[in-house]
Amino acid sequence: MVYLKTDDEVELLREANLLVGKTLAELAKIIHPGVTTRQLDVLAETFIRDHGAVPTFKGFPNPYGGPFPASVCTSVNSQVVHGIPNDVPLEEGDIVSVDCGTLLNGYCGDSCYTFAVGEISAEAKALLQTTKEALYKGIEQAVVGHRLGDISYAVQAHCESHGYGVVREFVGHGIGKEMHEDPQVPNYGKRGNGMMLKNGLCIAIEPMITQGTREVYLQPDKWGIVTRDGLLAAHFEHSVCVRNGKADILSSFDEIERVIQTNN
């Protein structure tokens, strides 16, 4: 069932989502060659709990195996989503998608950003740029009177026009008191299809885009999803509220990108 949010609920969602952005900005300060994704996870959990929230990913159930063991998903290079943090140091030229969720005052935040580790290739930069552009093209469609398929089509059309693959098996979702609510928000579809978007609908839009084939597989840990051809994948995500005329972005990349600019 789809739950439309009141203005008060939207503001509570905004608080939870802004905390996610602040958490990712803290991680951006230490993302460099030599740091491990487990170090990122420890910092994220500490920061989230110090701000009175709970990391929603930790302990999240898995139909294929055990609960998620960490507070953020860290997906490196060919990992698309749900990478488990580990002790392998990041290397110059890697990319790492960090997906983060919080529960604050009874409402959830959820956002993802794909980071460059040191200097990355031109091909990797292009993938990141196109994926982030696709996110905002999808968001532009999240207005009253449009349909869910308008968001999906905008993401798919932009990425496929650049020769990239659009993952089908994993999609965006509604967000509220639960991290995953109805409706599902695919990154592929047809304009004019799907449910009509109404004021107060809150959704997470999250393009998961591959450099080559869109085919993926599940790793032995029963969490990580990897590209079938071993090429790179990128993932950007915002939580947004459908409004009249213009979508209301509840999460933020602003602090993340200030840190990145400072580090460069």
Short mmCIF file of the C-alpha atoms (twelve columns), coordinates in Angstrom:
data_MODEL
# 
_entry.id   MODEL 
# 
loop_
_atom_site.group_PDB 
_atom_site.id 
_atom_site.type_symbol 
_atom_site.label_atom_id 
_atom_site.label_alt_id 
_atom_site.label_comp_id 
_atom_site.label_asym_id 
_atom_site.label_seq_id 
_atom_site.Cartn_x 
_atom_site.Cartn_y 
_atom_site.Cartn_z 
_atom_site.pdbx_PDB_model_num 
ATOM 1   C CA . MET A 1   0.000  0.000   0.000   1 
ATOM 2   C CA . VAL A 2   1.204  3.516   -0.854  1 
ATOM 3   C CA . TYR A 3   1.214  6.043   1.997   1 
ATOM 4   C CA . LEU A 4   1.187  9.739   1.137   1 
ATOM 5   C CA . LYS A 5   3.014  11.851  3.709   1 
ATOM 6   C CA . THR A 6   1.797  14.966  5.506   1 
ATOM 7   C CA . ASP A 7   3.946  18.104  5.505   1 
ATOM 8   C CA . ASP A 8   5.047  17.320  9.074   1 
ATOM 9   C CA . GLU A 9   6.090  13.818  8.058   1 
ATOM 10  C CA . VAL A 10  8.015  15.179  5.080   1 
ATOM 11  C CA . GLU A 11  10.035 17.414  7.410   1 
ATOM 12  C CA . LEU A 12  10.861 14.435  9.645   1 
ATOM 13  C CA . LEU A 13  11.976 12.533  6.551   1 
ATOM 14  C CA . ARG A 14  14.098 15.512  5.552   1 
ATOM 15  C CA . GLU A 15  15.884 15.500  8.919   1 
ATOM 16  C CA . ALA A 16  16.708 11.800  8.586   1 
ATOM 17  C CA . ASN A 17  17.906 12.260  5.013   1 
ATOM 18  C CA . LEU A 18  20.045 15.297  5.757   1 
ATOM 19  C CA . LEU A 19  21.783 13.230  8.428   1 
ATOM 20  C CA . VAL A 20  22.603 10.660  5.745   1 
ATOM 21  C CA . GLY A 21  24.194 13.408  3.645   1 
ATOM 22  C CA . LYS A 22  26.222 14.612  6.619   1 
ATOM 23  C CA . THR A 23  27.356 11.055  7.312   1 
ATOM 24  C CA . LEU A 24  28.496 10.571  3.716   1 
ATOM 25  C CA . ALA A 25  30.324 13.901  3.907   1 
ATOM 26  C CA . GLU A 26  32.227 12.635  6.968   1 
ATOM 27  C CA . LEU A 27  33.224 9.550   5.002   1 
ATOM 28  C CA . ALA A 28  34.292 11.702  2.053   1 
ATOM 29  C CA . LYS A 29  36.936 13.255  4.322   1 
ATOM 30  C CA . ILE A 30  38.793 9.941   4.634   1 
ATOM 31  C CA . ILE A 31  38.123 8.259   1.284   1 
ATOM 32  C CA . HIS A 32  41.588 7.944   -0.229  1 
ATOM 33  C CA . PRO A 33  43.983 5.172   -1.245  1 
ATOM 34  C CA . GLY A 34  44.837 2.943   1.723   1 
ATOM 35  C CA . VAL A 35  41.626 3.369   3.718   1 
ATOM 36  C CA . THR A 36  39.447 0.280   4.114   1 
ATOM 37  C CA . THR A 37  35.712 0.103   3.689   1 
ATOM 38  C CA . ARG A 38  35.483 -1.311  7.222   1 
ATOM 39  C CA . GLN A 39  36.983 1.964   8.468   1 
ATOM 40  C CA . LEU A 40  34.262 3.810   6.570   1 
ATOM 41  C CA . ASP A 41  31.634 1.630   8.204   1 
ATOM 42  C CA . VAL A 42  32.936 2.224   11.743  1 
ATOM 43  C CA . LEU A 43  33.012 5.987   11.192  1 
ATOM 44  C CA . ALA A 44  29.498 5.974   9.701   1 
ATOM 45  C CA . GLU A 45  27.962 4.021   12.565  1 
ATOM 46  C CA . THR A 46  29.634 6.201   15.179  1 
ATOM 47  C CA . PHE A 47  28.530 9.410   13.459  1 
ATOM 48  C CA . ILE A 48  24.932 8.222   13.000  1 
ATOM 49  C CA . ARG A 49  24.555 7.077   16.614  1 
ATOM 50  C CA . ASP A 50  26.243 10.225  17.957  1 
ATOM 51  C CA . HIS A 51  23.475 12.191  16.237  1 
ATOM 52  C CA . GLY A 52  20.687 10.260  17.925  1 
ATOM 53  C CA . ALA A 53  19.829 7.994   15.010  1 
ATOM 54  C CA . VAL A 54  20.119 4.299   14.190  1 
ATOM 55  C CA . PRO A 55  21.809 2.862   11.070  1 
ATOM 56  C CA . THR A 56  18.907 1.128   9.322   1 
ATOM 57  C CA . PHE A 57  21.098 -1.163  7.231   1 
ATOM 58  C CA . LYS A 58  22.677 -2.947  10.197  1 
ATOM 59  C CA . GLY A 59  20.827 -6.182  10.792  1 
ATOM 60  C CA . PHE A 60  18.598 -5.729  7.750   1 
ATOM 61  C CA . PRO A 61  17.151 -9.151  6.872   1 
ATOM 62  C CA . ASN A 62  18.192 -11.066 3.767   1 
ATOM 63  C CA . PRO A 63  15.935 -13.681 2.137   1 
ATOM 64  C CA . TYR A 64  19.047 -15.515 0.892   1 
ATOM 65  C CA . GLY A 65  21.125 -15.575 4.071   1 
ATOM 66  C CA . GLY A 66  21.985 -13.760 7.281   1 
ATOM 67  C CA . PRO A 67  21.253 -10.127 8.238   1 
ATOM 68  C CA . PHE A 68  23.432 -7.340  6.846   1 
ATOM 69  C CA . PRO A 69  26.455 -7.053  9.158   1 
ATOM 70  C CA . ALA A 70  27.341 -3.391  8.682   1 
ATOM 71  C CA . SER A 71  25.939 0.144   8.806   1 
ATOM 72  C CA . VAL A 72  26.722 1.134   5.210   1 
ATOM 73  C CA . CYS A 73  26.961 -0.733  1.927   1 
ATOM 74  C CA . THR A 74  30.333 -0.169  0.253   1 
ATOM 75  C CA . SER A 75  30.404 -1.396  -3.344  1 
ATOM 76  C CA . VAL A 76  33.791 -1.166  -5.065  1 
ATOM 77  C CA . ASN A 77  34.382 -1.069  -8.836  1 
ATOM 78  C CA . SER A 78  32.361 -3.921  -10.376 1 
ATOM 79  C CA . GLN A 79  30.122 -4.278  -7.310  1 
ATOM 80  C CA . VAL A 80  26.786 -2.663  -8.070  1 
ATOM 81  C CA . VAL A 81  25.093 -2.661  -4.653  1 
ATOM 82  C CA . HIS A 82  25.081 -4.234  -1.183  1 
ATOM 83  C CA . GLY A 83  28.831 -4.628  -0.812  1 
ATOM 84  C CA . ILE A 84  29.842 -5.658  2.710   1 
ATOM 85  C CA . PRO A 85  32.625 -3.506  4.219   1 
ATOM 86  C CA . ASN A 86  35.943 -5.330  4.600   1 
ATOM 87  C CA . ASP A 87  39.625 -4.864  5.401   1 
ATOM 88  C CA . VAL A 88  40.878 -4.590  1.813   1 
ATOM 89  C CA . PRO A 89  42.474 -1.143  1.309   1 
ATOM 90  C CA . LEU A 90  41.032 1.014   -1.448  1 
ATOM 91  C CA . GLU A 91  43.448 1.713   -4.274  1 
ATOM 92  C CA . GLU A 92  44.168 4.708   -6.467  1 
ATOM 93  C CA . GLY A 93  41.707 4.681   -9.359  1 
ATOM 94  C CA . ASP A 94  38.972 2.726   -7.574  1 
ATOM 95  C CA . ILE A 95  35.401 3.913   -7.324  1 
ATOM 96  C CA . VAL A 96  33.282 3.093   -4.286  1 
ATOM 97  C CA . SER A 97  29.530 3.513   -3.918  1 
ATOM 98  C CA . VAL A 98  28.531 4.170   -0.311  1 
ATOM 99  C CA . ASP A 99  24.849 3.591   0.405   1 
ATOM 100 C CA . CYS A 100 23.663 4.786   3.815   1 
ATOM 101 C CA . GLY A 101 20.407 4.694   5.754   1 
ATOM 102 C CA . THR A 102 19.270 6.224   9.040   1 
ATOM 103 C CA . LEU A 103 16.264 5.996   11.337  1 
ATOM 104 C CA . LEU A 104 15.715 9.283   13.151  1 
ATOM 105 C CA . ASN A 105 12.606 10.182  15.143  1 
ATOM 106 C CA . GLY A 106 10.730 7.294   13.580  1 
ATOM 107 C CA . TYR A 107 11.464 8.154   9.930   1 
ATOM 108 C CA . CYS A 108 14.048 6.859   7.474   1 
ATOM 109 C CA . GLY A 109 16.748 8.469   5.393   1 
ATOM 110 C CA . ASP A 110 18.366 6.750   2.422   1 
ATOM 111 C CA . SER A 111 20.943 8.071   -0.041  1 
ATOM 112 C CA . CYS A 112 23.979 6.864   -1.984  1 
ATOM 113 C CA . TYR A 113 27.000 8.511   -3.570  1 
ATOM 114 C CA . THR A 114 29.743 6.981   -5.718  1 
ATOM 115 C CA . PHE A 115 33.171 8.333   -4.803  1 
ATOM 116 C CA . ALA A 116 36.403 8.474   -6.764  1 
ATOM 117 C CA . VAL A 117 39.431 7.130   -4.897  1 
ATOM 118 C CA . GLY A 118 42.281 9.416   -5.880  1 
ATOM 119 C CA . GLU A 119 42.560 10.027  -9.613  1 
ATOM 120 C CA . ILE A 120 40.259 7.823   -11.680 1 
ATOM 121 C CA . SER A 121 40.141 7.092   -15.405 1 
ATOM 122 C CA . ALA A 122 38.250 9.238   -17.886 1 
ATOM 123 C CA . GLU A 123 35.949 6.280   -18.524 1 
ATOM 124 C CA . ALA A 124 35.102 5.991   -14.824 1 
ATOM 125 C CA . LYS A 125 34.491 9.753   -14.572 1 
ATOM 126 C CA . ALA A 126 32.082 9.563   -17.505 1 
ATOM 127 C CA . LEU A 127 30.149 6.707   -15.893 1 
ATOM 128 C CA . LEU A 128 29.812 8.612   -12.620 1 
ATOM 129 C CA . GLN A 129 28.770 11.801  -14.377 1 
ATOM 130 C CA . THR A 130 26.140 10.093  -16.519 1 
ATOM 131 C CA . THR A 131 24.694 8.146   -13.575 1 
ATOM 132 C CA . LYS A 132 24.353 11.290  -11.468 1 
ATOM 133 C CA . GLU A 133 22.820 13.161  -14.404 1 
ATOM 134 C CA . ALA A 134 20.299 10.337  -14.797 1 
ATOM 135 C CA . LEU A 135 19.334 10.646  -11.128 1 
ATOM 136 C CA . TYR A 136 18.435 14.309  -11.585 1 
ATOM 137 C CA . LYS A 137 16.615 13.636  -14.840 1 
ATOM 138 C CA . GLY A 138 14.496 11.119  -12.960 1 
ATOM 139 C CA . ILE A 139 13.888 13.592  -10.151 1 
ATOM 140 C CA . GLU A 140 12.675 16.204  -12.644 1 
ATOM 141 C CA . GLN A 141 9.796  13.851  -13.460 1 
ATOM 142 C CA . ALA A 142 8.733  13.399  -9.797  1 
ATOM 143 C CA . VAL A 143 5.917  15.929  -9.919  1 
ATOM 144 C CA . VAL A 144 2.171  15.762  -9.466  1 
ATOM 145 C CA . GLY A 145 0.399  14.543  -12.602 1 
ATOM 146 C CA . HIS A 146 3.278  12.527  -13.997 1 
ATOM 147 C CA . ARG A 147 3.447  8.761   -13.763 1 
ATOM 148 C CA . LEU A 148 6.000  6.447   -12.236 1 
ATOM 149 C CA . GLY A 149 7.093  5.311   -15.683 1 
ATOM 150 C CA . ASP A 150 8.100  8.878   -16.539 1 
ATOM 151 C CA . ILE A 151 10.800 8.715   -13.857 1 
ATOM 152 C CA . SER A 152 11.923 5.271   -14.986 1 
ATOM 153 C CA . TYR A 153 12.064 6.230   -18.655 1 
ATOM 154 C CA . ALA A 154 14.064 9.397   -17.969 1 
ATOM 155 C CA . VAL A 155 16.771 7.421   -16.151 1 
ATOM 156 C CA . GLN A 156 16.898 4.615   -18.707 1 
ATOM 157 C CA . ALA A 157 16.897 6.825   -21.774 1 
ATOM 158 C CA . HIS A 158 19.731 9.002   -20.528 1 
ATOM 159 C CA . CYS A 159 22.000 6.121   -19.550 1 
ATOM 160 C CA . GLU A 160 21.335 3.929   -22.553 1 
ATOM 161 C CA . SER A 161 21.922 6.875   -24.888 1 
ATOM 162 C CA . HIS A 162 25.498 6.878   -23.539 1 
ATOM 163 C CA . GLY A 163 25.888 3.148   -24.062 1 
ATOM 164 C CA . TYR A 164 25.534 2.084   -20.436 1 
ATOM 165 C CA . GLY A 165 23.567 -0.792  -18.920 1 
ATOM 166 C CA . VAL A 166 20.603 -0.232  -16.605 1 
ATOM 167 C CA . VAL A 167 20.269 -2.864  -13.884 1 
ATOM 168 C CA . ARG A 168 16.800 -4.405  -13.787 1 
ATOM 169 C CA . GLU A 169 16.947 -6.598  -10.674 1 
ATOM 170 C CA . PHE A 170 17.242 -3.761  -8.143  1 
ATOM 171 C CA . VAL A 171 15.081 -0.647  -8.028  1 
ATOM 172 C CA . GLY A 172 14.174 2.425   -6.024  1 
ATOM 173 C CA . HIS A 173 11.321 2.435   -3.550  1 
ATOM 174 C CA . GLY A 174 8.938  4.357   -1.387  1 
ATOM 175 C CA . ILE A 175 10.313 5.645   1.919   1 
ATOM 176 C CA . GLY A 176 8.757  6.705   5.207   1 
ATOM 177 C CA . LYS A 177 8.571  4.994   8.582   1 
ATOM 178 C CA . GLU A 178 9.976  1.964   6.778   1 
ATOM 179 C CA . MET A 179 13.073 2.130   4.608   1 
ATOM 180 C CA . HIS A 180 11.390 0.155   1.826   1 
ATOM 181 C CA . GLU A 181 7.757  1.041   1.162   1 
ATOM 182 C CA . ASP A 182 5.532  0.908   -1.894  1 
ATOM 183 C CA . PRO A 183 5.828  1.753   -4.721  1 
ATOM 184 C CA . GLN A 184 8.856  0.230   -6.402  1 
ATOM 185 C CA . VAL A 185 10.684 2.745   -8.614  1 
ATOM 186 C CA . PRO A 186 12.461 0.972   -11.503 1 
ATOM 187 C CA . ASN A 187 15.240 2.652   -13.466 1 
ATOM 188 C CA . TYR A 188 13.689 1.431   -16.716 1 
ATOM 189 C CA . GLY A 189 10.207 1.766   -18.155 1 
ATOM 190 C CA . LYS A 190 7.858  3.557   -20.509 1 
ATOM 191 C CA . ARG A 191 6.572  7.106   -20.351 1 
ATOM 192 C CA . GLY A 192 2.949  7.359   -19.296 1 
ATOM 193 C CA . ASN A 193 2.947  3.976   -17.538 1 
ATOM 194 C CA . GLY A 194 2.531  3.182   -13.865 1 
ATOM 195 C CA . MET A 195 0.773  4.869   -10.978 1 
ATOM 196 C CA . MET A 196 -0.099 8.553   -11.068 1 
ATOM 197 C CA . LEU A 197 2.190  10.620  -8.862  1 
ATOM 198 C CA . LYS A 198 0.436  12.525  -6.080  1 
ATOM 199 C CA . ASN A 199 1.481  15.242  -3.683  1 
ATOM 200 C CA . GLY A 200 3.134  13.749  -0.590  1 
ATOM 201 C CA . LEU A 201 4.473  10.603  -2.261  1 
ATOM 202 C CA . CYS A 202 8.010  10.076  -0.934  1 
ATOM 203 C CA . ILE A 203 10.342 7.838   -2.918  1 
ATOM 204 C CA . ALA A 204 14.010 6.967   -3.230  1 
ATOM 205 C CA . ILE A 205 15.223 7.253   -6.822  1 
ATOM 206 C CA . GLU A 206 18.491 5.367   -7.326  1 
ATOM 207 C CA . PRO A 207 20.019 4.674   -10.729 1 
ATOM 208 C CA . MET A 208 22.313 1.623   -10.657 1 
ATOM 209 C CA . ILE A 209 24.227 1.805   -13.915 1 
ATOM 210 C CA . THR A 210 26.886 -0.422  -15.468 1 
ATOM 211 C CA . GLN A 211 29.714 0.359   -17.842 1 
ATOM 212 C CA . GLY A 212 28.930 -2.677  -19.992 1 
ATOM 213 C CA . THR A 213 26.241 -5.343  -19.872 1 
ATOM 214 C CA . ARG A 214 23.362 -4.844  -17.455 1 
ATOM 215 C CA . GLU A 215 23.646 -8.465  -16.331 1 
ATOM 216 C CA . VAL A 216 24.629 -9.028  -12.692 1 
ATOM 217 C CA . TYR A 217 25.107 -11.899 -10.274 1 
ATOM 218 C CA . LEU A 218 24.956 -12.523 -6.511  1 
ATOM 219 C CA . GLN A 219 28.265 -13.026 -4.723  1 
ATOM 220 C CA . PRO A 220 28.851 -16.019 -2.397  1 
ATOM 221 C CA . ASP A 221 28.278 -13.820 0.680   1 
ATOM 222 C CA . LYS A 222 24.615 -13.609 -0.453  1 
ATOM 223 C CA . TRP A 223 24.708 -9.792  -0.381  1 
ATOM 224 C CA . GLY A 224 27.056 -8.229  -2.918  1 
ATOM 225 C CA . ILE A 225 25.797 -7.793  -6.484  1 
ATOM 226 C CA . VAL A 226 28.482 -7.690  -9.195  1 
ATOM 227 C CA . THR A 227 28.492 -6.959  -12.926 1 
ATOM 228 C CA . ARG A 228 28.597 -10.136 -15.002 1 
ATOM 229 C CA . ASP A 229 31.355 -8.763  -17.260 1 
ATOM 230 C CA . GLY A 230 33.490 -7.362  -14.441 1 
ATOM 231 C CA . LEU A 231 33.199 -3.768  -15.663 1 
ATOM 232 C CA . LEU A 232 32.461 -0.803  -13.404 1 
ATOM 233 C CA . ALA A 233 29.116 0.145   -11.870 1 
ATOM 234 C CA . ALA A 234 27.914 3.403   -10.315 1 
ATOM 235 C CA . HIS A 235 25.042 4.188   -7.952  1 
ATOM 236 C CA . PHE A 236 23.584 7.535   -6.907  1 
ATOM 237 C CA . GLU A 237 20.435 7.953   -4.814  1 
ATOM 238 C CA . HIS A 238 18.243 10.732  -3.462  1 
ATOM 239 C CA . SER A 239 15.078 10.534  -1.400  1 
ATOM 240 C CA . VAL A 240 12.485 12.942  -2.783  1 
ATOM 241 C CA . CYS A 241 8.916  14.078  -2.192  1 
ATOM 242 C CA . VAL A 242 6.537  14.531  -5.118  1 
ATOM 243 C CA . ARG A 243 5.247  18.096  -5.263  1 
ATOM 244 C CA . ASN A 244 3.294  20.350  -7.603  1 
ATOM 245 C CA . GLY A 245 5.643  21.705  -10.270 1 
ATOM 246 C CA . LYS A 246 8.986  20.600  -8.825  1 
ATOM 247 C CA . ALA A 247 10.214 17.613  -6.828  1 
ATOM 248 C CA . ASP A 248 11.391 18.304  -3.276  1 
ATOM 249 C CA . ILE A 249 14.789 16.637  -2.738  1 
ATOM 250 C CA . LEU A 250 14.960 15.557  0.906   1 
ATOM 251 C CA . SER A 251 18.548 14.291  0.920   1 
ATOM 252 C CA . SER A 252 21.560 16.369  -0.089  1 
ATOM 253 C CA . PHE A 253 24.926 15.997  -1.804  1 
ATOM 254 C CA . ASP A 254 25.977 19.567  -0.957  1 
ATOM 255 C CA . GLU A 255 28.213 18.796  2.031   1 
ATOM 256 C CA . ILE A 256 29.681 15.751  0.298   1 
ATOM 257 C CA . GLU A 257 30.713 17.786  -2.721  1 
ATOM 258 C CA . ARG A 258 32.123 20.605  -0.592  1 
ATOM 259 C CA . VAL A 259 34.417 18.065  1.039   1 
ATOM 260 C CA . ILE A 260 35.409 16.600  -2.339  1 
ATOM 261 C CA . GLN A 261 36.225 20.056  -3.716  1 
ATOM 262 C CA . THR A 262 38.291 20.880  -0.626  1 
ATOM 263 C CA . ASN A 263 40.212 17.598  -0.879  1 
ATOM 264 C CA . ASN A 264 41.001 18.290  -4.535  1 
# 
